[in-house]
Amino acid sequence: MYKAIIPTKFGGRGSSILDISPKSGSLDRWGGDMMVGTVSGKLSVNGPVIKDKVSAKIGFRGSYINWLLGAMNNPDLRSSQANFNDVNGIVYGEINENHNVTYSFYRSYDDFALASDTTISWTNLSHTVRYQGKFSERLAADVIGYYSKYDFTIFNKSGINNFDLESGITDTGVRLNFTYALGENNRISFGGDTKSITIRPGELIPGISDGESTVLPKKVQDEFARESGFYLQHELEFGEKIGLSYGIRYDMYQYYGPRTVKEYAPDLPLNEGNVIGERTYASGETIQTYDGWGPRASLRYSIDSKTSIKAGYNKMYQFIHLISNTATIAPTDVWKLSDQFFKPQIVDQYSLGIYKNLKGNIFETSVEVYYKDIQNVLEYKDGARLLLQQNLETEVVPGQGQAYGVEVYVKKNLGRTTGWASYTYSRSLRRVITPFEEEIINDGEWYAANFDKPHDLTLIGNYKLATNASISATFSYSTGRPVSFPEAKFDFAGNSLAFFKERNTQRIPDFHRLDLSLNFKLKGTSKFHDGDWTFAVMNVYGRKNPFSVFFADQTGSPPQSYILAILGVPFPTLSYSLKF
């Protein structure tokens, strides 16, 4: 997990990086692990296909929580559903002791329906081929080719209004990474990457019902782009006190057709009333290009063997935008590529942290502060229509962003009681000022971004009751996310519409939850007794944490707000896991 200091080999994003590598199977013996519980189960097996040369590993996970939801006293839970399942497979082969190849596959499916006739589902699919080679004591290579696909669908089954709303993102690319050792604790990394991106913003498909559907089909134009980058990074240490890493990345971006683009009158807002024509681009024809240099650097200074200070700076470019409407009950977020109307996000991030181990490394502690300046973030206009919008530039405006915070972390590694505590105070803010008064948001003042949650606290503890038993507790607290509440309503063309004065000035209730679990082994001599039992209770005190806030009209009064809580009762589970 790279948060404050991000290597130059990673590009195209303006936030933290989570780098996940598959774990290959054993080359000498077959084995695996399994887990069976009241909510979900999993099974994984691995072993040699060709001993000492080729191994395979495959794993499955799935939920069967619906039977448990059906047994709950809460009528909303009984009429809801939630499913997930995934499968991943890895084939690893050694060409010789210095060269190997790995193929990995992953597919997941999730869906849920919250006491309604609407089901939301999403699927992730990826294929990856990776070659790792060591050509000499100094030079090594890591080459990755990949294909990934994300699909999001809303199914509505309400009779003559049945429909499917589909969207998705597809990435296909390759990365080349090389490292060259100049000496002990002194190396350079260099390489590049390129990928093609396709976004399917949305397609409305009428469903099949007993009669004719009242829903008309509609498809928003697909978007196409290519991202590429080259990087160089130098890492070295000066004795035991100082470590230095610095480098630079060059990012290139092309947005291309096929696409039909509206043309607007100059020096006027981008809206339907100012359209003066349109232009059609052929398949593969370049519409817009962007590029930029991104320097990055970090410095570590060890005060002593247990205390160090780290400082870092990153400049990053992000060519894909996420546009969210805080009032939506479902996660119908809109993904948008940079084009001739919207420039890429440019992020400058600064960080400083102090890290210290105490009492013979029994305790780990750290304090980190950071600041991010963000250019060209996209915010929706007041009254925007984002869903199935063919010309999103008429509904969205660019703005500025900033984020800053401090994180305090303490971890206890040894003893009968272990665990960690983390507290973060952070802010994520936006400001939108344009030459056109009707596009300015909140009078041009800074306001909370959709995911601004100033306070975040996590406490995790584990107490060893005996050699074969322990009890664990997890407590989470965070500030409720911002939301815009309507202040009044008015009638327009026979419809009752909500009036919003300011954006994100209210918040949904704070989130907090306690989970407890008892982990134990049964005493015995059979293989069965080697497994671990876990009895857990999620949401111990039955907190009705809000998943979302929505509004309903009531005659003679402003729109009324309602909270949707997914799990508002204590939820017990029991599971058994075994390695073999």
Secondary structure, DSSP 8 states (H G I E B T S, - for coil): -BSSS--TT--B-SS-B---------SS--EEEEEEESSEEEEEEEEEEETTTEEEEEEEEEE-THHHHHTSS-HHHHT-EEEEEEEEEEEEEEEETTEEEEEEEEEEEEEEE-SSSEEEEEEEEEEEEEEEEE-SSSEEEEEEEEEEEEEEEEEE-SGGG-EEEEEEEEEEEEEEEEEEEEETTEEEEEEEEEEEEEEEEEEEEE---SS--S---EE---EEEEEEEEEEEEEEEETTTEEEEEEEEEEEEEEE-SEEEEEE-TTS--SGGGEEEEEEE-TT-EEEEEEEEEEEEEEEEEEETTEEEEEEEEEEEE-EEEE--TT-SS---EEEE--SSS--EEEEEEEEEEEEEETTTTEEEEEEEEEEEEEEEEEE-TT---TT-S-GGGTEEEEEEEEEEEEEEEEE-SSSEEEEEEEEEEEEEEE---SSGGG-SGGG--EE-TT--SEEEEEEEEEEEETTEEEEEEEEEE---EE----EEEEETTEEEEE--SSS-EE---EEEEEEEEEE----SSGGGGSEEEEEEESTT----EEEEEEEEETTEEEEEEEEES--S-EEEEEEEEE-
